[in-house]
Amino acid sequence: MANITAAEVNKLRQSTGAGMMDCKKALVEANGDFDLATDLLRKQGQKVAAKRADRDSSEGAVIAKVNDAATRGVIISLNCETDFVAKNDSFVAMATAIADLALSTSSKEELLASDFKGISVEDKLTEQTGVIGEKIEIGDYRTMEAPFVGSYIHAGNKIAVLTGLSKNVEGAEEAAKNVSMQAAAMNPVALNAAGVDQSVIDKEIEIAKDQLRQEGKPEGMLDNIAKGKLNRFFKDNTLVNQDYIKDNKLSISAYVESVDKGLEVVAFERVALG
C-alpha cells in the first residue's frame, strides 16, 4: 500500500473540491496514482448523478457576463437541489467560471464540451455532483449580440438580465444596467408589442371580452373596447413601453432616448430561478 501524504490529499482536494476523507480514500484505492484517484472520484460522481437524475434542481446561481468589447453577453444558470448549496461561495465561483467559458460558445452543447481546467464542463459537473451529493446541471443558456450589451445580476444570483442597445455611446453602460434592473423587477413578457406571442394576445382579448360581458357591455362594442385594454396590456407588460421605475413620467424607450438621441433597446434576456 502506498504511503499517502497530507500534501497529496490536499492536492487532490484542491483539484476536485472533494472532501479530505474522500480524497484520501480515492488515493489509497488508486495506490497513490493521482490521475486514477481523480477518475475514481469522477466515477463516484457518475453514480450519484445516476441516482439523482430525477431530482428537482430548481435552486442554483444565475450569472450574466459581457465580453470586454460589450458586444456579446451570456446568461447561464447553474442549477442544484438546495438553496444551501446555491449560496456556497465555491458553487457561485464555479458558476461564474462556467459563465466566463460560455462567452466564447454558441450553444449549451458547446459549453458542456468546453475545457474546464483539463476536463470538460460536463465532466466537471458530474465530478461536483459526487462531491456535493446533489444533482448539478446547466439550466438556462442565453446569448446576445448587439452594438452595446449590458447586464445586471440581482442580489443572491436568482435573476440575471442582459440588455442590448442600438449603439455604444456615452452613458450606454448605465442605461443598459438601469433597463436590465427594470426587466429584473418588472418581468416584461416581450421587448415590444410586436414581440408578444399571438397566443398571449388572443388570451388577453378573450379575458377582456369576458370582463366586459360581465359588466353588461353590448356585444358590438366588445372588440373596440378589448383593443383598448390590449394596448394597456402592452404598456404594462412590454419592456420599452413600461413606465421607467426610477421616473414614471418616462417610458423605458423615452428614458433611453434621453441618454442619447436615437438610442434604442433592441433586445433583452431575463433568466430567473424557480
Short mmCIF file of the C-alpha atoms (twelve columns), coordinates in Angstrom:
data_MODEL
# 
_entry.id   MODEL 
# 
loop_
_atom_site.group_PDB 
_atom_site.id 
_atom_site.type_symbol 
_atom_site.label_atom_id 
_atom_site.label_alt_id 
_atom_site.label_comp_id 
_atom_site.label_asym_id 
_atom_site.label_seq_id 
_atom_site.Cartn_x 
_atom_site.Cartn_y 
_atom_site.Cartn_z 
_atom_site.pdbx_PDB_model_num 
ATOM 1   C CA . MET A 1   0.000   0.000  0.000   1 
ATOM 2   C CA . ALA A 2   1.290   3.439  -0.970  1 
ATOM 3   C CA . ASN A 3   2.113   5.908  1.782   1 
ATOM 4   C CA . ILE A 4   -0.404  8.701  1.189   1 
ATOM 5   C CA . THR A 5   0.819   12.077 2.424   1 
ATOM 6   C CA . ALA A 6   -1.272  15.012 3.577   1 
ATOM 7   C CA . ALA A 7   0.187   17.057 0.703   1 
ATOM 8   C CA . GLU A 8   -1.093  14.539 -1.860  1 
ATOM 9   C CA . VAL A 9   -4.540  14.514 -0.267  1 
ATOM 10  C CA . ASN A 10  -4.620  18.301 -0.278  1 
ATOM 11  C CA . LYS A 11  -3.525  18.438 -3.932  1 
ATOM 12  C CA . LEU A 12  -6.404  16.138 -4.938  1 
ATOM 13  C CA . ARG A 13  -8.800  18.144 -2.800  1 
ATOM 14  C CA . GLN A 14  -7.735  21.390 -4.468  1 
ATOM 15  C CA . SER A 15  -8.115  19.809 -7.898  1 
ATOM 16  C CA . THR A 16  -11.518 18.205 -7.387  1 
ATOM 17  C CA . GLY A 17  -13.153 20.009 -4.491  1 
ATOM 18  C CA . ALA A 18  -13.864 16.651 -2.827  1 
ATOM 19  C CA . GLY A 19  -13.661 16.214 0.939   1 
ATOM 20  C CA . MET A 20  -10.438 15.236 2.672   1 
ATOM 21  C CA . MET A 21  -11.602 11.725 3.573   1 
ATOM 22  C CA . ASP A 22  -12.970 11.068 0.076   1 
ATOM 23  C CA . CYS A 23  -9.659  12.192 -1.422  1 
ATOM 24  C CA . LYS A 24  -7.638  10.015 0.926   1 
ATOM 25  C CA . LYS A 25  -9.865  7.011  0.223   1 
ATOM 26  C CA . ALA A 26  -9.524  7.533  -3.545  1 
ATOM 27  C CA . LEU A 27  -5.730  7.827  -3.306  1 
ATOM 28  C CA . VAL A 28  -5.491  4.694  -1.196  1 
ATOM 29  C CA . GLU A 29  -7.679  2.780  -3.656  1 
ATOM 30  C CA . ALA A 30  -5.547  4.126  -6.544  1 
ATOM 31  C CA . ASN A 31  -2.331  3.178  -4.734  1 
ATOM 32  C CA . GLY A 32  -1.198  6.802  -4.799  1 
ATOM 33  C CA . ASP A 33  -1.861  7.367  -8.537  1 
ATOM 34  C CA . PHE A 34  -3.211  10.938 -8.733  1 
ATOM 35  C CA . ASP A 35  -4.908  10.583 -12.147 1 
ATOM 36  C CA . LEU A 36  -6.525  7.284  -11.218 1 
ATOM 37  C CA . ALA A 37  -7.757  8.769  -7.933  1 
ATOM 38  C CA . THR A 38  -9.287  11.651 -9.891  1 
ATOM 39  C CA . ASP A 39  -11.056 9.171  -12.180 1 
ATOM 40  C CA . LEU A 40  -12.363 7.263  -9.166  1 
ATOM 41  C CA . LEU A 41  -13.882 10.437 -7.729  1 
ATOM 42  C CA . ARG A 42  -15.429 11.221 -11.117 1 
ATOM 43  C CA . LYS A 43  -16.969 7.740  -11.288 1 
ATOM 44  C CA . GLN A 44  -18.348 8.335  -7.811  1 
ATOM 45  C CA . GLY A 45  -19.972 11.465 -9.226  1 
ATOM 46  C CA . GLN A 46  -21.467 9.459  -12.099 1 
ATOM 47  C CA . LYS A 47  -23.048 7.061  -9.623  1 
ATOM 48  C CA . VAL A 48  -24.534 9.892  -7.592  1 
ATOM 49  C CA . ALA A 49  -25.732 11.636 -10.790 1 
ATOM 50  C CA . ALA A 50  -27.491 8.457  -11.946 1 
ATOM 51  C CA . LYS A 51  -29.261 8.101  -8.598  1 
ATOM 52  C CA . ARG A 52  -30.372 11.748 -8.547  1 
ATOM 53  C CA . ALA A 53  -31.257 12.163 -12.241 1 
ATOM 54  C CA . ASP A 54  -34.973 12.545 -11.479 1 
ATOM 55  C CA . ARG A 55  -34.491 15.042 -8.658  1 
ATOM 56  C CA . ASP A 56  -35.692 18.640 -8.995  1 
ATOM 57  C CA . SER A 57  -32.853 21.139 -9.472  1 
ATOM 58  C CA . SER A 58  -34.739 24.417 -9.155  1 
ATOM 59  C CA . GLU A 59  -32.180 26.192 -6.963  1 
ATOM 60  C CA . GLY A 60  -28.801 27.494 -8.094  1 
ATOM 61  C CA . ALA A 61  -27.000 30.586 -9.309  1 
ATOM 62  C CA . VAL A 62  -27.745 32.687 -12.400 1 
ATOM 63  C CA . ILE A 63  -24.752 34.525 -13.837 1 
ATOM 64  C CA . ALA A 64  -24.598 37.147 -16.606 1 
ATOM 65  C CA . LYS A 65  -21.331 38.011 -18.331 1 
ATOM 66  C CA . VAL A 66  -20.401 40.518 -21.042 1 
ATOM 67  C CA . ASN A 67  -17.239 40.488 -23.155 1 
ATOM 68  C CA . ASP A 68  -14.620 43.258 -22.943 1 
ATOM 69  C CA . ALA A 69  -15.965 44.949 -26.080 1 
ATOM 70  C CA . ALA A 70  -19.507 44.952 -24.611 1 
ATOM 71  C CA . THR A 71  -20.849 43.487 -27.859 1 
ATOM 72  C CA . ARG A 72  -21.715 39.983 -26.649 1 
ATOM 73  C CA . GLY A 73  -23.284 38.706 -23.472 1 
ATOM 74  C CA . VAL A 74  -24.323 35.392 -21.964 1 
ATOM 75  C CA . ILE A 75  -26.514 34.200 -19.112 1 
ATOM 76  C CA . ILE A 76  -26.214 30.721 -17.638 1 
ATOM 77  C CA . SER A 77  -27.912 29.156 -14.669 1 
ATOM 78  C CA . LEU A 78  -26.025 26.507 -12.736 1 
ATOM 79  C CA . ASN A 79  -28.774 24.533 -11.049 1 
ATOM 80  C CA . CYS A 80  -28.711 22.427 -7.885  1 
ATOM 81  C CA . GLU A 81  -31.252 20.979 -5.478  1 
ATOM 82  C CA . THR A 82  -30.996 23.190 -2.373  1 
ATOM 83  C CA . ASP A 83  -30.570 26.844 -1.535  1 
ATOM 84  C CA . PHE A 84  -27.858 25.842 0.959   1 
ATOM 85  C CA . VAL A 85  -25.601 24.655 -1.886  1 
ATOM 86  C CA . ALA A 86  -26.615 27.550 -4.164  1 
ATOM 87  C CA . LYS A 87  -25.348 30.100 -1.619  1 
ATOM 88  C CA . ASN A 88  -21.980 28.389 -1.167  1 
ATOM 89  C CA . ASP A 89  -19.118 30.608 -2.362  1 
ATOM 90  C CA . SER A 90  -17.396 27.751 -4.200  1 
ATOM 91  C CA . PHE A 91  -20.617 26.895 -6.070  1 
ATOM 92  C CA . VAL A 92  -21.084 30.529 -7.165  1 
ATOM 93  C CA . ALA A 93  -17.406 30.675 -8.161  1 
ATOM 94  C CA . MET A 94  -17.873 27.580 -10.332 1 
ATOM 95  C CA . ALA A 95  -20.980 29.093 -11.942 1 
ATOM 96  C CA . THR A 96  -19.033 32.286 -12.659 1 
ATOM 97  C CA . ALA A 97  -16.131 30.355 -14.184 1 
ATOM 98  C CA . ILE A 98  -18.532 28.421 -16.419 1 
ATOM 99  C CA . ALA A 99  -20.202 31.676 -17.493 1 
ATOM 100 C CA . ASP A 100 -16.772 33.032 -18.475 1 
ATOM 101 C CA . LEU A 101 -16.318 29.984 -20.708 1 
ATOM 102 C CA . ALA A 102 -19.826 30.410 -22.113 1 
ATOM 103 C CA . LEU A 103 -18.906 33.815 -23.564 1 
ATOM 104 C CA . SER A 104 -16.934 32.090 -26.307 1 
ATOM 105 C CA . THR A 105 -19.532 29.398 -27.091 1 
ATOM 106 C CA . SER A 106 -22.666 29.416 -29.220 1 
ATOM 107 C CA . SER A 107 -24.694 26.589 -27.644 1 
ATOM 108 C CA . LYS A 108 -25.184 24.712 -24.391 1 
ATOM 109 C CA . GLU A 109 -23.714 21.610 -26.034 1 
ATOM 110 C CA . GLU A 110 -20.562 23.505 -26.994 1 
ATOM 111 C CA . LEU A 111 -20.290 24.854 -23.453 1 
ATOM 112 C CA . LEU A 112 -20.609 21.375 -21.916 1 
ATOM 113 C CA . ALA A 113 -17.805 20.159 -24.171 1 
ATOM 114 C CA . SER A 114 -15.526 23.114 -23.321 1 
ATOM 115 C CA . ASP A 115 -12.343 22.617 -21.323 1 
ATOM 116 C CA . PHE A 116 -12.602 23.314 -17.600 1 
ATOM 117 C CA . LYS A 117 -9.122  23.006 -16.097 1 
ATOM 118 C CA . GLY A 118 -8.261  19.854 -18.024 1 
ATOM 119 C CA . ILE A 119 -11.673 18.180 -18.192 1 
ATOM 120 C CA . SER A 120 -14.916 19.058 -19.949 1 
ATOM 121 C CA . VAL A 121 -17.530 21.206 -18.248 1 
ATOM 122 C CA . GLU A 122 -19.875 18.220 -18.395 1 
ATOM 123 C CA . ASP A 123 -17.349 16.014 -16.575 1 
ATOM 124 C CA . LYS A 124 -16.728 18.785 -14.036 1 
ATOM 125 C CA . LEU A 125 -20.441 18.925 -13.240 1 
ATOM 126 C CA . THR A 126 -20.515 15.140 -12.838 1 
ATOM 127 C CA . GLU A 127 -17.472 15.305 -10.567 1 
ATOM 128 C CA . GLN A 128 -19.070 18.003 -8.422  1 
ATOM 129 C CA . THR A 129 -22.321 16.044 -8.225  1 
ATOM 130 C CA . GLY A 130 -20.303 13.360 -6.427  1 
ATOM 131 C CA . VAL A 131 -18.545 15.925 -4.241  1 
ATOM 132 C CA . ILE A 132 -21.673 17.839 -3.223  1 
ATOM 133 C CA . GLY A 133 -24.166 14.982 -3.321  1 
ATOM 134 C CA . GLU A 134 -26.789 16.915 -5.288  1 
ATOM 135 C CA . LYS A 135 -27.897 16.995 -8.911  1 
ATOM 136 C CA . ILE A 136 -25.956 19.771 -10.666 1 
ATOM 137 C CA . GLU A 137 -26.644 20.856 -14.234 1 
ATOM 138 C CA . ILE A 138 -26.645 23.789 -16.614 1 
ATOM 139 C CA . GLY A 139 -30.222 25.038 -16.781 1 
ATOM 140 C CA . ASP A 140 -30.727 28.127 -18.910 1 
ATOM 141 C CA . TYR A 141 -28.228 29.215 -21.542 1 
ATOM 142 C CA . ARG A 142 -28.865 32.523 -23.354 1 
ATOM 143 C CA . THR A 143 -26.601 34.637 -25.555 1 
ATOM 144 C CA . MET A 144 -26.942 38.099 -27.052 1 
ATOM 145 C CA . GLU A 145 -25.069 40.242 -29.554 1 
ATOM 146 C CA . ALA A 146 -25.714 43.954 -30.056 1 
ATOM 147 C CA . PRO A 147 -23.798 47.202 -30.644 1 
ATOM 148 C CA . PHE A 148 -23.760 47.512 -26.840 1 
ATOM 149 C CA . VAL A 149 -24.647 44.818 -24.311 1 
ATOM 150 C CA . GLY A 150 -25.023 45.462 -20.594 1 
ATOM 151 C CA . SER A 151 -26.004 43.209 -17.713 1 
ATOM 152 C CA . TYR A 152 -27.397 43.048 -14.192 1 
ATOM 153 C CA . ILE A 153 -27.431 40.254 -11.606 1 
ATOM 154 C CA . HIS A 154 -29.992 40.599 -8.838  1 
ATOM 155 C CA . ALA A 155 -28.815 40.075 -5.254  1 
ATOM 156 C CA . GLY A 156 -28.426 36.406 -4.430  1 
ATOM 157 C CA . ASN A 157 -27.834 35.378 -8.057  1 
ATOM 158 C CA . LYS A 158 -31.507 34.466 -8.513  1 
ATOM 159 C CA . ILE A 159 -32.201 36.717 -11.536 1 
ATOM 160 C CA . ALA A 160 -29.894 37.910 -14.302 1 
ATOM 161 C CA . VAL A 161 -30.638 40.146 -17.282 1 
ATOM 162 C CA . LEU A 162 -28.873 41.176 -20.487 1 
ATOM 163 C CA . THR A 163 -29.901 44.326 -22.354 1 
ATOM 164 C CA . GLY A 164 -28.857 45.172 -25.895 1 
ATOM 165 C CA . LEU A 165 -28.716 48.793 -27.058 1 
ATOM 166 C CA . SER A 166 -28.637 50.099 -30.626 1 
ATOM 167 C CA . LYS A 167 -25.279 51.872 -30.240 1 
ATOM 168 C CA . ASN A 168 -22.315 52.296 -27.931 1 
ATOM 169 C CA . VAL A 169 -22.452 55.852 -26.653 1 
ATOM 170 C CA . GLU A 170 -21.540 57.759 -23.522 1 
ATOM 171 C CA . GLY A 171 -23.895 56.619 -20.795 1 
ATOM 172 C CA . ALA A 172 -24.709 53.314 -22.516 1 
ATOM 173 C CA . GLU A 173 -23.364 51.196 -19.650 1 
ATOM 174 C CA . GLU A 174 -25.502 52.915 -17.021 1 
ATOM 175 C CA . ALA A 175 -28.544 52.933 -19.301 1 
ATOM 176 C CA . ALA A 176 -28.223 49.219 -20.056 1 
ATOM 177 C CA . LYS A 177 -27.874 48.443 -16.355 1 
ATOM 178 C CA . ASN A 178 -30.935 50.527 -15.486 1 
ATOM 179 C CA . VAL A 179 -33.009 48.848 -18.181 1 
ATOM 180 C CA . SER A 180 -31.762 45.456 -17.020 1 
ATOM 181 C CA . MET A 181 -32.810 46.286 -13.459 1 
ATOM 182 C CA . GLN A 182 -36.233 47.253 -14.811 1 
ATOM 183 C CA . ALA A 183 -36.573 43.909 -16.580 1 
ATOM 184 C CA . ALA A 184 -35.449 42.068 -13.445 1 
ATOM 185 C CA . ALA A 185 -38.059 43.817 -11.315 1 
ATOM 186 C CA . MET A 186 -40.997 44.028 -13.749 1 
ATOM 187 C CA . ASN A 187 -40.573 40.789 -15.742 1 
ATOM 188 C CA . PRO A 188 -41.900 42.015 -19.107 1 
ATOM 189 C CA . VAL A 189 -43.330 39.393 -21.456 1 
ATOM 190 C CA . ALA A 190 -41.583 40.855 -24.522 1 
ATOM 191 C CA . LEU A 191 -39.444 43.747 -25.751 1 
ATOM 192 C CA . ASN A 192 -42.349 45.477 -27.501 1 
ATOM 193 C CA . ALA A 193 -45.875 44.794 -28.753 1 
ATOM 194 C CA . ALA A 194 -44.574 43.140 -31.916 1 
ATOM 195 C CA . GLY A 195 -42.717 40.602 -29.803 1 
ATOM 196 C CA . VAL A 196 -45.762 39.370 -27.862 1 
ATOM 197 C CA . ASP A 197 -46.791 35.870 -28.882 1 
ATOM 198 C CA . GLN A 198 -50.138 35.747 -30.697 1 
ATOM 199 C CA . SER A 199 -51.457 33.162 -28.240 1 
ATOM 200 C CA . VAL A 200 -50.893 35.647 -25.407 1 
ATOM 201 C CA . ILE A 201 -52.681 38.390 -27.361 1 
ATOM 202 C CA . ASP A 202 -55.655 36.114 -28.099 1 
ATOM 203 C CA . LYS A 203 -55.899 35.132 -24.438 1 
ATOM 204 C CA . GLU A 204 -55.810 38.763 -23.254 1 
ATOM 205 C CA . ILE A 205 -58.536 39.746 -25.742 1 
ATOM 206 C CA . GLU A 206 -60.769 36.898 -24.553 1 
ATOM 207 C CA . ILE A 207 -60.196 37.834 -20.891 1 
ATOM 208 C CA . ALA A 208 -61.062 41.458 -21.685 1 
ATOM 209 C CA . LYS A 209 -64.233 40.465 -23.552 1 
ATOM 210 C CA . ASP A 210 -65.376 38.207 -20.722 1 
ATOM 211 C CA . GLN A 211 -64.906 41.041 -18.231 1 
ATOM 212 C CA . LEU A 212 -66.822 43.440 -20.479 1 
ATOM 213 C CA . ARG A 213 -69.708 40.969 -20.894 1 
ATOM 214 C CA . GLN A 214 -69.926 40.643 -17.106 1 
ATOM 215 C CA . GLU A 215 -70.118 44.445 -16.946 1 
ATOM 216 C CA . GLY A 216 -73.078 44.344 -19.344 1 
ATOM 217 C CA . LYS A 217 -71.371 45.959 -22.326 1 
ATOM 218 C CA . PRO A 218 -73.116 45.398 -25.705 1 
ATOM 219 C CA . GLU A 219 -71.573 42.636 -27.827 1 
ATOM 220 C CA . GLY A 220 -70.998 45.039 -30.728 1 
ATOM 221 C CA . MET A 221 -68.718 47.229 -28.610 1 
ATOM 222 C CA . LEU A 222 -66.542 44.440 -27.245 1 
ATOM 223 C CA . ASP A 223 -63.915 44.359 -29.988 1 
ATOM 224 C CA . ASN A 224 -63.059 48.059 -29.812 1 
ATOM 225 C CA . ILE A 225 -63.005 48.204 -26.017 1 
ATOM 226 C CA . ALA A 226 -60.955 44.987 -25.843 1 
ATOM 227 C CA . LYS A 227 -58.383 46.521 -28.202 1 
ATOM 228 C CA . GLY A 228 -58.042 49.449 -25.804 1 
ATOM 229 C CA . LYS A 229 -57.454 47.059 -22.924 1 
ATOM 230 C CA . LEU A 230 -54.911 45.208 -25.060 1 
ATOM 231 C CA . ASN A 231 -52.988 48.451 -25.588 1 
ATOM 232 C CA . ARG A 232 -52.907 48.856 -21.811 1 
ATOM 233 C CA . PHE A 233 -51.560 45.309 -21.524 1 
ATOM 234 C CA . PHE A 234 -48.773 46.196 -23.971 1 
ATOM 235 C CA . LYS A 235 -47.888 49.293 -21.947 1 
ATOM 236 C CA . ASP A 236 -47.718 47.370 -18.676 1 
ATOM 237 C CA . ASN A 237 -46.030 44.237 -19.953 1 
ATOM 238 C CA . THR A 238 -43.626 45.101 -22.769 1 
ATOM 239 C CA . LEU A 239 -40.249 46.459 -21.740 1 
ATOM 240 C CA . VAL A 240 -39.883 49.562 -23.927 1 
ATOM 241 C CA . ASN A 241 -43.461 50.697 -23.169 1 
ATOM 242 C CA . GLN A 242 -43.348 50.211 -19.391 1 
ATOM 243 C CA . ASP A 243 -43.094 53.228 -17.104 1 
ATOM 244 C CA . TYR A 244 -39.479 53.626 -16.021 1 
ATOM 245 C CA . ILE A 245 -39.391 52.627 -12.340 1 
ATOM 246 C CA . LYS A 246 -36.899 55.380 -11.465 1 
ATOM 247 C CA . ASP A 247 -39.013 58.084 -13.166 1 
ATOM 248 C CA . ASN A 248 -42.571 57.081 -14.016 1 
ATOM 249 C CA . LYS A 249 -43.013 60.196 -16.139 1 
ATOM 250 C CA . LEU A 250 -40.898 58.394 -18.755 1 
ATOM 251 C CA . SER A 251 -41.361 55.130 -20.568 1 
ATOM 252 C CA . ILE A 252 -38.273 52.944 -20.959 1 
ATOM 253 C CA . SER A 253 -37.960 53.972 -24.613 1 
ATOM 254 C CA . ALA A 254 -38.170 57.658 -23.622 1 
ATOM 255 C CA . TYR A 255 -35.585 57.168 -20.862 1 
ATOM 256 C CA . VAL A 256 -33.114 55.552 -23.265 1 
ATOM 257 C CA . GLU A 257 -33.760 58.303 -25.824 1 
ATOM 258 C CA . SER A 258 -32.912 60.860 -23.119 1 
ATOM 259 C CA . VAL A 259 -29.466 59.287 -22.721 1 
ATOM 260 C CA . ASP A 260 -28.641 59.758 -26.409 1 
ATOM 261 C CA . LYS A 261 -30.886 60.786 -29.303 1 
ATOM 262 C CA . GLY A 262 -31.856 57.763 -31.356 1 
ATOM 263 C CA . LEU A 263 -30.686 55.249 -28.753 1 
ATOM 264 C CA . GLU A 264 -32.998 52.218 -28.551 1 
ATOM 265 C CA . VAL A 265 -33.332 48.981 -26.620 1 
ATOM 266 C CA . VAL A 266 -33.010 46.276 -29.274 1 
ATOM 267 C CA . ALA A 267 -33.104 43.115 -27.136 1 
ATOM 268 C CA . PHE A 268 -33.223 41.731 -23.618 1 
ATOM 269 C CA . GLU A 269 -32.856 38.319 -21.986 1 
ATOM 270 C CA . ARG A 270 -34.071 37.577 -18.471 1 
ATOM 271 C CA . VAL A 271 -33.405 34.355 -16.565 1 
ATOM 272 C CA . ALA A 272 -34.863 33.693 -13.117 1 
ATOM 273 C CA . LEU A 273 -34.712 30.629 -10.900 1 
ATOM 274 C CA . GLY A 274 -37.890 28.917 -9.854  1 
# 
